[in-house]
Amino acid sequence: MDELEFRQRVYSNPHDLDKDVLEAANNNPAYQNILKELQELDTKVGSLLNNVAVPAELAEKLLAIPDQTIAEAVAPGEVTPMASSKQNFFQYYAMAACLLLAVGVTFSLIYNGRPGDGGPTANELAFADEILAHLYVDVEEIDALNSGTFIDAVVTLSVVNEVMANAGTQLRNSNAMQALAIRSAKPCEILAAFQSAHLLVQGNMGAVSVIVINNSPVSAEYKIGDGRFTGVVVPMSEGNMILVGEINENLDLYKNLFADNVEWII
Amino acid sequence: MSDIPVIHGNSKRERYESLVAALYKDVYRYGLWLCRNQPLAEDLVQETFLRAWRSLDSLQSDKAAKAWLFTILRRENARLYERYRPELVDIEGQAIAESGDNEPDSKMDRELLHNAINRLESDYREPLLLQVIGGFSGKEIAEILELNSNTVMTRLFRARRKLKEEFNLNPDETGD
């Protein structure tokens, strides 16, 4: 076996026990050294990759899966009662109201309608107006978060879900949600007849608003925005989810994350 | 060929529990090195075993169990990555701490090797993880990654060559 082939074989698998590889190594001290070095390297690699500790409770969680799926099948839609929290999560902000902001802010609405149609309907246009207006009611809180004022404030998932329940939703208790920095959560009123919840999440360009509202789902996803904000309205099974961030924020990440983790309980 | 897990039991529940006991640690380690984020690795493993539980009846052979789980996890990771790119958390500290060997030279070696592995392109790192953590043969890796065997062997070759170069173990002419 020539050296090139030998190297290719043992680099691909230093524990290649094929007869011809072993024979080549036995007959050539240089090959033996190559093999020995690679086996030593592989021992170190194996030790590094395989000696990472596994979380102690993981096995228990996995073994509980059959019971959880059976329980879900028996009582779909039930939500485990949340522990009541008396935290004053309004400490940093006031309840939002549906008002048009009249402080000299003018904005133009940018719509990316669906291909092949005339764009959002009149109702959807009006809904977009309400959403942006609502953002400007909360703009001081958004600016404060962007400036780092509340950089350490993280609202727990249980508190978030108390607020979300007002809008008929819950967030799944997944590790992805646990890892997300939710800076505030509050009920809000974008449309008078419908409950909604407004979360502020730490984004890359600043605060990202995630609003869920249990009004009629819009017919298709559409974008909204103005000179400062960019947003998207996403229809869901029982309502709508709206995400709005600073103009250069990539909202797809948050859209997909929340789409996977928002559950409707109404 | 990877070790065949011993999966006991006649009932679905027994088979599932046996599967967890035999394979969950390797599945977790693979997930952790793949996504390099501990909470997400746990999520991936739980999602993997949830899917496994649901379609356990379709697992015809215990021999295929490990590759099946690794494949599910890999696809879930890809799906998660497309949707949400988590911050990569350095698992170096955890990996080194677990060795139990805190001699300065050993620790430095592990740091060097850890960094070298993390610097590997995913095309090279993935087959290596499957071979070293999963114990899969070249053919099994090819099936999991949906590549041909020659491509897998070439990538393994290149992965080790890069590691050897970075780890500075007598760099040599290896050819391609």
Interface residues (C-beta under 8 A of the other chain):
Chain A: L4 R7 Q8 Y11 S12 N13 P14 I34 E37 L38 E40 L41 D42 K44 V45 G46 S47 L48 L49 N50 N51 V52 A53 V54 P55 L58 A59 K61 L62 L63 I65 P66 T69 S174 N175 A176 Q178 A179 L253 N256 L257 D260
Chain B: K12 R13 Y16 E17 V20 A21 Y24 K25 Y28 R29 L32 W33 Q38 P39 L40 E42 D43 V45 Q46 F49 L50 W53 R54 L80 E82 R83 Y84 R85 P86 I91 Q94 A95 E98 S99 G100 D109 R110 L113 H114 I117 L128 L129 Q131 V132 I133 G138 M153 T154 L156 F157 R160 R161 L163 K164 F167 L169 N170 D172 T174 G175
